[in-house]
Amino acid sequence: MKKRWVYGLLPVAGVLALQFALYSEAKGVKVDFEQSVRVVEGGAAGIPAKKTVRIKLPDKWERYSDFEALKHAKQAEVYVPGELPAGYRLQYVEAQGATFRGIYTNENETQTLLFSQSPAERDAPDRESEWSRRGNETKLTWSSAGHRFELSAPGVERQDFIRFQNSLRLLRNMSGVMTLPFEVIAEANLTDASRGQKDRSFTLFTPQTWKEFVRKQRDKVEEKREAAKDELLIGLFAGEKGSSGYSIAASSVTMQDGRITVMFHELQPLPDMDYLTVLTYPFQVIKVDIPSGYPVSSVQFVTGNGEAIANLAVPPNE
């Protein structure tokens, strides 16, 4: 009789152990349970039968220094912001299965901005932005391109959320990309139409075309400057503008698989400033050092928003 009483308690104890394990996992309590729990049930002729119940514990959050490190480890589609609210910086990135999240903090590390991305439901339509608020915390959720996104933070303005959202870009594999040093050797805002170019254009100078350019821009360019074999002289021309205050400038130069990419920006006159109402022709010429042993096949010009504008072939032996 005593043994039957003990056996009768064993199933209850097993169930309680299972519930405690699930409760502890949900609450973050550290419990040294294995992935399975043995539950004793009544068998034939009063003989206890052992049954193993498998418990699916959630994956642990894995931590990475940034989204690029996460992408390298996961080889998954990852979206990254191009703009953050003022004063915020990335602390770390976490991944749990196919869900990724970035944790950003403000300068005093007193407020946290959380950006998460996870797979959307299969064949689910894109969801427009949905706003919610709890206390002083604002949350923005939306879905697109098969992903669900969530952005939340206290004390951050809606316009900063929108800028963060609009700046998201798919992180591309940048392995093999080299950042090349460059030097500005000439820039000006010409007012002489005979020496300017009417439309926006880009130039890879040859020795002959460089000499001709120097001759036309004699007071703006050093005549003694010549491109060596391991250099490229690249011209960026904004074209004809209706007043002063315009400019064009390269911001970065990278190289991958024999192609150089020049990212550039065109600046417009500042508001509430007085400028000359005269036709101008802004330009900039940069010198790019080519690493030894890396032949260049072409030079591509890309705006700050990532739009490819031109791709020029580099002449052989140039």
Secondary structure, 3 states (H helix, E strand, C coil): CHHHHHHHHHHHHHHHHHHHHHHHHHHCCCCCCCCEEEEEEECHHHCEEEEEEECCCCCCCEEECCHHHHHHHHCCCCEECCCCCCCCEEEEEEEECCEEEEEEECCCCCCEEEEEEEECCCCCCCEEEEEEEECCEEEEEEEECCEEEEEEEECCCHHHHHHHHHCCEECCCCCCCEECCEEEEEEEEECCHHHCCCCCEEEECCHHHHHHHHHHCCCCCCCCCCCCCCEEEEEEECCCECCCCCEEEEEEEEEECCEEEEEEEEECCCCCCCCCCCCEEEEEEEEEECCCCCCCCEEEEEECCCCEEEEEECCCCC
